[in-house]
């Protein structure tokens, strides 16, 4: 990780946006598995023409993958529902894992979600498809990191 990225994460820790957390491989794997399940449901919703459901499930999967990545690094957001901070922290780490573009696209989904919730944007087929694509890409990256960091752990977690 670059010095600049390290400094940004330390600032987020100082400002109480993030906190140190003991890395819990089972929790990381469980979050990754839950995100994967959300993508399966998002794909089914998309195929059933429920674009709102597909988008929201895929976006939720992106957020869960992001939190899993933070936890695997021994960090956690003080408020995991504060997606802006979650994606900002993961964006700081993204170059280390070769996923800068994917994280940027996931954060753009946050803007689409906010606009849709405020009634300023009606979700379209392209929005749902993009959310699925970004979620699947982020999932591949996070799965790779988890496999590297916790060899043999995938498949041992249970979805609750």
N, C-alpha and C positions, 0 to 999 in steps of 0.2 A: 504494500500500500504506500502511496506517495506521502511525503511529508505534509503536503497541502490537504490531502484526504484525512490523514491522521489528525491534523489541526482542526478540521471541520467537525469530525466526530467528537473530539475533546470539547469543542465549543458546545455542541449539542448536549454533551454530558454535563458541562458546567451550567447550562441554562435549564437543566432538568427536563429536557425533551427526551433524553435517553437515560438509561441507567445500566450499570453493569449487572449481569445475571450469570449465574453458573450455567454453562452450556449443558443442556439436557438432551442427549441424543434421541431418546424416545419421544420427547415432546416435539422436537424438530421434525422427526420422521412422521409423527402423527399429524402435525400441521400440513406437511407436504402431502400426505395421503388425503386429508380432508380437502385440500385445494384441488387435488386430482379428481376427487369425487364431485366437487362443484363443477368442474369442467365437463364431466360426463353428463351431469344434469343440464348444464348450459347448452351442450350440443343437442340433447334431446329437446330442450325448449326451442332452440333455433329451428330444428327440423319440424317441430309442431307449430311453427309460426308465432311463438310467444317471444317476440323480440325483446320486450322489456325484461322478461324473466331471464332470457339467455344473456343479455348484456349484464344484468346485475349479478348473476351467478358467476360469470367469467371475471367480472371486475373483482368480486369478492375473492375468487381464487387467486388473482394477482396479489391482492393485499395479504392473503394468507401465506403465499410463497415468499413475499417480501419480509414478513415477520419471521418466518422460518429461517431465512437467510441471516437476519439480524441475530436471532437466538443462537444460531450455529457459530456466530462470531463472539458470543458471550455478551451480547447487548440486547436490550429490549426497550421498546417505546414505553414511556410512562403511561401514555394513553394509546393502546393499539388501534382504537377507532379513529384516531387523528391521522387519517391517511396521508395528508400532506407531509407530516413529519416522518412517517414511515418511509414513504417514497423518497423523501429528501435524504434520509440516512442511507437507504439502499443505493441511491444514485451516487453517493460519495464512495461507496464500496464497489460499485459496478465495474469500473475500469479494471480492477484487480481480477475480476472473474470474466472479463470479456463480454459484458452484457450491457454496456452503456446505452445502446440504441433501444434495446428491449425495455429497459427501465424507464427511459424517456417516454416511450409509447405507453407504458403502464400509467405513468403520471398524467399523460394527456387524457387517458380514460377517466381519470379523476375529474378533470374539467368537464368532460361530456356528462358524467354522472351528476355533477353539481348543477349544470345547466338544465338537465332533464328534470331533476327534482324540483327546481325552481320554476319549471314550466316554460323555460326559454328555448328548449330544444326538444323536439319529438324524436325519440329513438327510431332509427331506420335499420333496415336489413344490414347495411354496410357497417353501422356502429356495432351491432351484435357480432357480425363476422370478424371485425377487427378486434373486438374484445376477446373472442375465442382464439384468434391467431396469436395475440399478445400473451394471453394466459398460457397457451401451449408452449410458446417459446420460452417464457419465463420459467415454466415448469421444467423444461429440459435443462436449462441452465442451473436451476436450484437443485434438481436431482443429481446433476453431475457434481456440484459442490458437496452435497450431502454424502454421496457415494465416496468421494475423496476424503472427506473429513471423518466419516464414520463407516469405514468398510464393514460390510456384512450386516449393517443395521436395517437396511430397507427390507420391508416385508415382515419385520418383527413387531411393528407397531400395530395397535388396534384402533380403529376409528370408533369414537364414542358418540 
